[in-house]
Amino acid sequence: MCYNIKQNIRLLLSLVLKCKFIVVFFLSCTSSKVYRTDVLVIGGGTAGTAAAISSARMGVATLLMNDTPWLGGMLTAAGVSAVDGNTKLLSGFWGEFRDSLVGRYGSPEALKRGWVSNHMFEPAVGAEIFLNTAQNEPKLTLWMDTHWKSVEKQAEGWLVTALKGDQQFQILADELIDATELGDVAKAVGISYDMGMDPRDRFGEAIAPEQENDIIQDLTYVLILEEFDEAVTPVKPPGYEPSHFYCATANVKCKKEMKRILWPKEQMITYGKLPNNKYMINWPINGNDFYANAIELGFEERQVLYEQAKLKSKQFLYYLQTELGFTHLGISKTEFPTPDGFPFIPYHRESRRIHGVTSLTINHLSKPYEQEHPLYKTGIAVGDYPVDHHHEAHPQAQELPELHFYPVPSYNVPLGCLIPKDTDHFLVTEKSISVSNLVNGTTRLQPVVLQLGQAAGITAALARLNQIPPRAVSVRAVQNELLSQGGYLFPYLDVPKAHPHFKVYQKIGATGILRGTGKNVGWENQTWLYTDLPLNPNEVFLEGWDNFFAPKFPQNPTVSEVINWMEQALTTPRTPEWLSSINKIKEHFGFTSFEPNALMTRGQFAVLIDALWDPFSREVDLYGRFSESNPNP
């Protein structure tokens, strides 16, 4: 057999049920045969898993190639089982994954173990959820422990050579998604990219460094510890020096001048408390963060650096056991099936950043409605975490910009950030999308990454179904599919998914006719649509719609005045019979307050203009501009 069936029986059975041609390969070991699929996703991290599942759900034959035994990447295989951000924005596949966690542990409260996150879980549980979800998709085939070797663009599609053990084989795919942790496939096909910190003048970001550099965020080899009944015998690792960790917690031995709060050791250890007496140790303050830029290195060279990062985590563990008195904590024996109990891969916070059709900058996040191009109209994912960069392990950390929890409003990510500028039939997701280095500090958060993967899978599937490149796929088609899958286009806190008009408010936001208000509240960034506030005529934006709306919008927007305006603005065939009856409108839409002389609310206006005009149907391009081919709704 091509590989050890005894060790992979579960996967093999799944493949037998799902894909006949895959079975032929594994039984025959014929390396000369080329296998065909519509969409190929390389990388089974959070984004890759979401992309593959979403593509398959569109009815498109999809193959997911992953180089570890676990799906889920940073959330599982890297051990970072704490979901930061989007606590209230349960968008798309992130919401689905979170609901599965709640189902597994019994309640949302059961996930609130540590104080770093409202969603803490065991990595193995997350990996099981991802695997079960993927295996339930009949159009999805999984190839685990499989490593891509080369990628070549041919007339028939993307030809990918891969290895499983000592067996080599090839796949031909129409659409290719790079979901690797470091954007390796994008580099292999010649897509241009950036790495490190952008200079201030490139994007006009005031808080960026004046000069560019190749410094990336620290990586971490996460520890999953378990509390044992008896004291653990500590093993002193090579090069251990306790003074390196004195400033990890409040400690009289710490002599550094610290910019950050030093927590008591009892609070530090509960930072990443997991169910079943386990602890995630991913401590950024003089803990087990490690600086190493492995992005441009080959496989073997990366492993050398990863072992150094792993050694630092072993040293920190020894410090916890011997200096801080956590004598009953040791590496969990029940979490990772690895020889040393460590995660399969390290925690990468940063990767390459491709040059996409569009790029998202800190200015787009801070002032989305004031930019040259209205990219907010093309949003496919939402996030609410501050801009957060880890640089404390870098030797020059004190000289770098302070980017720890830099506040921005909650935001959305444009579709064009996933599409390379000059390469067709190729999408990039995970952390390698087209954003500035600063913005990577928030888009790297896993709820956002899950949504990015979902959008990439939908876009690839639509490209294949319509036989067009992703850049030609309708923005509105992608957004409509995301909405049907429970996704958000805008991070409105006052409009949860359960709201009867959720989709309407999301769509009207994407037209720009009504705009949200963003603000920063502590660690949480917020955006509100304020649907219950009275409609302000100065906050109704009809630029670009002038050919359709001839009458001037009323300065006194009462219910009766706005309805009268709509009657004048809309042609007779588009006017429902109930338009002239306020009571019928109130009953039809379930408006609780809808009186002729009362000011119309923002929410009521959004619902009515969506029903009467459907402005969301007017297509926009990847820059958010109205498409010339469709000037009218």
ZABALO-704253 format. One record per residue (C-alpha): residue number from 1; x, y, z. Coordinates in steps of 0.25 Angstrom, whole numbers. Each point is the difference from the previous one (the first is absolute). Layout:
BEGIN
 num    c1    c2    c3
 NUM     X     Y     Z
...
% end
This chain:
BEGIN
 num    c1    c2    c3
   1     0     0     0
   2     4    14    -2
   3     0     4    15
   4    -3    -7    13
   5   -15    -2    -1
   6     0    -5    15
   7     4    15     4
   8    -9     6   -10
   9   -13    -9    -1
  10    -9    11     4
  11     5     9   -11
  12     0   -11   -10
  13   -14    -4     2
  14    -4    15    -2
  15     7     0   -13
  16    -6   -13    -5
  17   -14     6     3
  18     3    13    -7
  19     9    -1   -12
  20     2   -12    -8
  21    12     5    -8
  22     7     3    13
  23    -2   -15     5
  24     6    -5   -13
  25    13     8     3
  26     2    -5    14
  27    -2   -14    -5
  28     8     0   -12
  29    11    10     4
  30     1     4   -15
  31     8    13     1
  32    -2     3   -15
  33   -15     3     1
  34    -5    14     1
  35   -12     2     9
  36   -10    10    -4
  37    -8    10    10
  38    -7    13    -2
  39     6     7    12
  40    12    -4     7
  41     3     6    14
  42    15    -1     5
  43     0     2    15
  44   -10    -6    10
  45     2    11    10
  46   -12     8     5
  47    -2     8   -14
  48     3   -13    -8
  49   -10    -8     7
  50   -11    11    -1
  51     4     2   -15
  52    -1   -15    -3
  53   -13    -2     7
  54    -7    13    -6
  55     4    -4   -14
  56    -5   -14     2
  57   -13     5     5
  58    -2     8   -13
  59     0   -14    -7
  60    14     1    -6
  61    10   -12     1
  62    10     5    10
  63    13    -6     5
  64     7     4    13
  65    15    -3     1
  66     5     1    14
  67    14    -2     5
  68    -3    -4    15
  69   -10   -11     5
  70    -9    11     6
  71    -9    10    -7
  72    -1    14     6
  73    14     6     0
  74     3    10    10
  75   -13    -3     9
  76     4   -15     0
  77    13    -5    -6
  78     7    12     6
  79    -7    -1    14
  80    -5    14     0
  81   -14    -4     5
  82    -5    13     4
  83    -8     8    -9
  84     2    15     1
  85    -9    10    -6
  86   -14    -1    -6
  87    -6    -4    13
  88   -14     6    -5
  89     3     0   -15
  90    -3   -15    -2
  91     2     1   -15
  92    -1   -12   -10
  93     9   -12     3
  94     6     7    12
  95   -15     0     6
  96    -2   -15    -4
  97    13    -4     6
  98    -3     7    13
  99   -14    -6     1
 100     7   -14    -2
 101     9     4    12
 102   -12     4     8
 103    -7   -13    -3
 104    12    -8     4
 105     3     7    13
 106   -15     2     4
 107    -1    16     0
 108     7    13    -4
 109     4     1    15
 110     7   -13     0
 111    10     6   -11
 112     3    12     9
 113    11    -7     8
 114    12    10    -2
 115     0    15     0
 116     7     2   -14
 117   -12    -5    -7
 118   -15    -3     1
 119     2   -13    -8
 120    10    -9     6
 121     1   -15    -4
 122     9   -12    -2
 123     7     0   -13
 124    -3   -15    -3
 125   -15     4     2
 126     1    11   -10
 127     7    -9   -10
 128   -11   -11     2
 129   -11    11    -3
 130     8     4   -13
 131     2   -14    -5
 132   -15    -4     3
 133    -5    12    -7
 134     9    -2   -12
 135    -3   -15    -1
 136   -15     3    -1
 137     2     7   -13
 138    -2   -10   -12
 139     7     9   -10
 140    12     2     9
 141    12   -10     0
 142    11     1    11
 143    15    -4    -2
 144     6     1    13
 145    15    -1     3
 146     3     4   -14
 147    10    10    -5
 148     0     9   -12
 149    13     0    -8
 150    -2     8   -12
 151   -11     9    -7
 152     0     2   -15
 153   -10     8    -8
 154    -5    -7   -13
 155   -10     2   -10
 156   -10   -10     6
 157     2     6    14
 158    10    -1    12
 159     9   -12     0
 160     4    -3    15
 161    10   -11     3
 162    -1    -6    14
 163     6   -10    10
 164    -6    -9    10
 165    11    -8     7
 166     9    -4   -12
 167   -12     0   -10
 168     0    11   -10
 169   -13     3    -8
 170    -6    12    -8
 171   -13     8     1
 172    -6     9   -11
 173    -9    11     5
 174    -8    11    -7
 175     0     9    13
 176    12     0    10
 177    -1     6    14
 178    13     3     8
 179    -4    -3    14
 180    14    -3     5
 181     4     7    13
 182    11     8    -7
 183    -5     2   -14
 184    10   -10    -6
 185    -8    -4   -12
 186    -2    15    -4
 187    15     2     0
 188     2   -13    -8
 189    -9     5   -11
 190     7    14    -1
 191   -11     8     7
 192     7    13     5
 193    -1     3    15
 194     5     8    12
 195     6    -5    13
 196     4     8    13
 197    -4    14     3
 198    -5    10   -11
 199     6    13     0
 200    -9    12     4
 201    -1     6   -14
 202    -5   -13    -7
 203   -14     1     5
 204     0    13     8
 205    -1    -7    13
 206     4    10    11
 207     4   -11    10
 208     8    -8    -9
 209    16     1     1
 210     6    10    -9
 211     9   -10    -6
 212    -4   -14    -5
 213     7   -12     7
 214    -1   -16    -1
 215    -5    -1    15
 216   -12    -9     2
 217    -8    -4    12
 218     5   -10    10
 219    -4   -14    -1
 220    -3   -10    11
 221     1   -14     3
 222   -12    -1     8
 223     0   -10    13
 224   -13    -7     3
 225     2    -4    15
 226    -8    -9     9
 227    -2     0    15
 228     5   -13     5
 229    -4    -7    14
 230    15    -1     4
 231    11    10    -2
 232     7    -1   -13
 233    15    -2    -1
 234     6    11    -7
 235    10    -2   -11
 236    10    12    -1
 237     2     3   -15
 238    13     5    -6
 239     3    14     1
 240   -10     3    11
 241     2    14     7
 242   -11     4    10
 243     3    15    -2
 244    -6    -1   -14
 245   -13    -2     6
 246     0     9    13
 247    -9    10    -7
 248   -10    -9    -5
 249    -8     3    13
 250     0     9    12
 251    13    -3     6
 252    10     8     9
 253    11    -7    -9
 254    -5     8   -12
 255     9    12    -2
 256    -4     4   -14
 257    -8    13    -2
 258   -13    -6    -6
 259   -11     6    -9
 260   -10   -10     3
 261    -7    -5    13
 262     7   -12     7
 263   -11    -9     5
 264     1    -9    12
 265     4   -14    -3
 266   -14    -5     4
 267    -6     9   -11
 268    11    -4   -10
 269    -3   -15     1
 270   -15     2    -2
 271     2     9   -12
 272    -2   -13    -9
 273    -8    -9    10
 274    -7   -11    -8
 275   -10   -10     3
 276     4   -13     7
 277    11     6     9
 278     9     4   -12
 279     7    13    -3
 280     4     7   -13
 281    14     7     2
 282     1    10   -10
 283     6    11     9
 284     5    13    -8
 285     6     8    12
 286    14    -6     1
 287    -6   -14    -1
 288     1   -10   -12
 289    -1    10   -11
 290    12    -2    -9
 291     5     9   -12
 292     4    -7   -13
 293    -3     3   -14
 294    -2   -13    -7
 295    -8     5   -11
 296    10    -1   -11
 297     7   -12     5
 298    -1   -14    -6
 299    -6   -12     8
 300    12    -5     7
 301     5    14     4
 302   -14     3     6
 303     1   -12     8
 304    13     5     7
 305    -7    13     4
 306   -12    -7     5
 307     8    -9     9
 308     6    12     6
 309   -14     6     2
 310    -4   -13     6
 311    13     0     9
 312    -5    14     6
 313   -13    -6     3
 314     6   -12     7
 315     9    11     8
 316   -13     8     4
 317    -7   -13     4
 318    12    -3     9
 319     0    14     6
 320   -15    -2     3
 321     2   -13     7
 322    13     4     8
 323    -1    15     2
 324   -15     3     1
 325    -4   -13     7
 326    -9    -6   -10
 327     5   -14     4
 328   -12    -8    -5
 329     0     6   -14
 330     6    -8   -12
 331    -2    -2   -15
 332   -13    -7    -2
 333     1   -14    -4
 334   -14     0    -6
 335     0    11    -9
 336    10    -1   -12
 337     4   -14    -5
 338    14     5    -2
 339    13    -6     6
 340     2    12     9
 341   -14     4     2
 342     2    13    -7
 343    -9     6   -11
 344     2    -5   -14
 345     4    14    -5
 346     4    14     7
 347    -9    12     1
 348     3     9   -11
 349    -6    14     1
 350     5     5   -13
 351     3    -4   -14
 352     2     6   -14
 353   -10    10    -5
 354    -4    -1   -14
 355    -2    12   -10
 356   -15    -2    -2
 357   -10     7    -9
 358    -3     9    13
 359     8     2    12
 360    -6     3    14
 361     7    10     8
 362    -1     6    14
 363    -7    12    -6
 364   -11    -8    -6
 365    -2    -6    14
 366     0    14     7
 367    -8     8   -11
 368    -7   -10   -10
 369    -9    10    -6
 370    11    10    -3
 371     9    -8    -9
 372     2     2   -15
 373    -7   -13    -3
 374   -12    -5     9
 375     6   -14     3
 376   -10    -2    11
 377   -11    -3   -10
 378     8   -12    -4
 379     1    -6    14
 380     1   -15     2
 381     5    -2    14
 382    -1     9    13
 383     9     2    12
 384     0     7    13
 385    13    -2     6
 386    10    11     2
 387    13     1    -8
 388     9    -9     8
 389    15    -3    -3
 390     9    -9     8
 391    14     5     0
 392     5    -2    14
 393    10   -11    -3
 394     7     8   -11
 395    13     6     4
 396    -4    14    -5
 397   -14    -1     6
 398     2    13     8
 399     3     8   -13
 400   -13    -5    -8
 401   -13     7     0
 402    -9    -3    11
 403   -11    -9    -6
 404    -6    -7    12
 405   -15     1    -1
 406     0    12    -9
 407   -15     4    -1
 408    -8     0   -13
 409   -15    -1    -2
 410    -5   -14    -4
 411     2    -2   -15
 412    -3    -8   -12
 413    10    -6   -10
 414    -1     2   -15
 415    -1   -12    -9
 416    11     6    -9
 417    10    -3    11
 418    -1   -15    -3
 419     2     1   -15
 420    15     2    -5
 421     2    12    -9
 422     6    -7   -12
 423    -4   -15     2
 424   -13    -6    -4
 425    -7   -13     5
 426     7     2    13
 427    -4     5    14
 428     8     3    12
 429    -6    -1    14
 430     5    -3    15
 431    10    11     4
 432     6     3   -14
 433   -12     9    -5
 434     3    14    -6
 435     1     9    12
 436    10     9     6
 437     9    -5    11
 438    -8     8    10
 439   -13    -6    -4
 440     6   -14     1
 441     0     2    15
 442   -15    -1     0
 443    -4    -8   -12
 444     9   -12     5
 445   -10    -3    11
 446    -6   -13    -3
 447   -15     4     0
 448     4     9   -12
 449     8   -10    -6
 450   -11   -11     0
 451    -9    10    -7
 452    11     4   -10
 453     1   -15    -3
 454   -15    -1    -2
 455     0    11   -10
 456    11    -6    -8
 457    -7   -13    -1
 458   -13     7    -5
 459     8     8   -10
 460     8   -11    -5
 461   -13    -9    -2
 462    -7    12    -7
 463    12     1    -9
 464    -1   -14    -4
 465   -15    -1    -1
 466     0    12    -9
 467    13    -3    -7
 468     6    13     3
 469    12     5     8
 470    -2     4    14
 471     2    15    -3
 472   -12    -1   -10
 473    -9    -6    11
 474   -12     9     4
 475     3     7    13
 476   -15    -1     4
 477     0   -15    -4
 478    11    -3    11
 479    -7     9    10
 480   -14    -6    -2
 481     6   -14     2
 482     7     5    12
 483   -13     5     6
 484    -7   -13    -4
 485    11    -7     8
 486    -2     9    13
 487    12    10    -4
 488     1    14     3
 489     3    11    -9
 490     1    11    10
 491     3    -1    15
 492   -13     6     5
 493    -1    -3    15
 494   -15     4     1
 495    -4    -9   -11
 496     2   -15     4
 497    -2   -11   -10
 498   -13    -4     7
 499    -6    14    -3
 500   -11    -1   -11
 501     6    11    -8
 502    15    -5     2
 503     2    -2   -15
 504    -7    12    -4
 505     9     9     9
 506    13    -7    -5
 507    -4     2   -15
 508    -4    15     2
 509    13     2     7
 510     7    -5   -12
 511    -7    10    -9
 512     6    12     8
 513   -14     6     1
 514     0    -2    15
 515    13     0     8
 516     4    -6    13
 517     8     7    11
 518    12    -6     5
 519     7     2    14
 520    10    -6     9
 521    -4    -5    14
 522    12    -6     8
 523     4   -12    -7
 524   -12    -1    -8
 525    -2     8   -13
 526   -15     2    -4
 527    -8     5   -11
 528   -15     3     1
 529   -11     2   -10
 530    -9     7    10
 531   -13    -5    -7
 532    -9     5    11
 533     5    15    -2
 534    -8    10    -8
 535     4     1   -14
 536     9    12    -2
 537    -1     5   -15
 538    15     4     1
 539     3   -15     3
 540    -7    -5   -13
 541    11    -1   -11
 542    -6    -1   -14
 543    13     4    -8
 544     0    -8   -12
 545   -15    -3     0
 546    -3    14    -6
 547    -6    -6   -13
 548   -10    -8     8
 549    -4     9    11
 550    -5    13    -6
 551    -8     6    11
 552     8     7    11
 553     1    -8    13
 554   -10     6    11
 555     7     8    11
 556   -11    -3     9
 557     0   -16    -1
 558   -13    -3     6
 559    -6   -14    -3
 560   -10     7   -10
 561    10     9    -6
 562    10   -11    -3
 563   -11    -9    -6
 564    -4    12    -9
 565    14     2    -4
 566     1   -15    -4
 567   -13     1    -8
 568     6    11    -8
 569    14    -6    -1
 570    -5   -14    -5
 571    -7    -4   -13
 572   -14    -5     1
 573     3   -14    -4
 574    10    -1    12
 575   -10     6    10
 576    -7   -11     9
 577   -15     2     2
 578     2     2    15
 579    10    12    -2
 580   -12    10     2
 581    -4    -7    13
 582     8     2    12
 583    -8   -10     8
 584     3   -11   -10
 585    15     3     0
 586     0     0    15
 587    -7   -14     0
 588     8    -5   -12
 589    14     2     6
 590    -4    -1    15
 591     4    15     3
 592    -4     2    15
 593    -1    15    -2
 594    -4     6   -13
 595    -8    12     1
 596    -2    11   -12
 597     6    12     8
 598    11    -8     7
 599    14     1    -5
 600     3   -13    -8
 601    12    -8     7
 602    12    -4    -7
 603    -4   -14     0
 604   -13     2    -6
 605     6     8   -11
 606    10   -11    -3
 607   -11   -11     0
 608    -9     8    -9
 609    10     5   -10
 610     5   -15    -1
 611   -14    -5    -3
 612    -4    11   -10
 613    13     2    -7
 614    10   -11     3
 615    12     9    -1
 616     9   -12     4
 617    -3    -6   -14
 618     8    10    -6
 619    14    -6    -3
 620    13     6     5
 621    14    -3    -4
 622    12    -4     9
 623     2    14     3
 624   -14     3     5
 625    -3     8   -13
 626   -13    -2    -7
 627     2    -9   -12
 628    -2     7   -13
 629    -7   -12    -6
 630   -11     1    10
 631    -3    15     3
 632   -14    -2     5
 633    -6    -9    10
% end
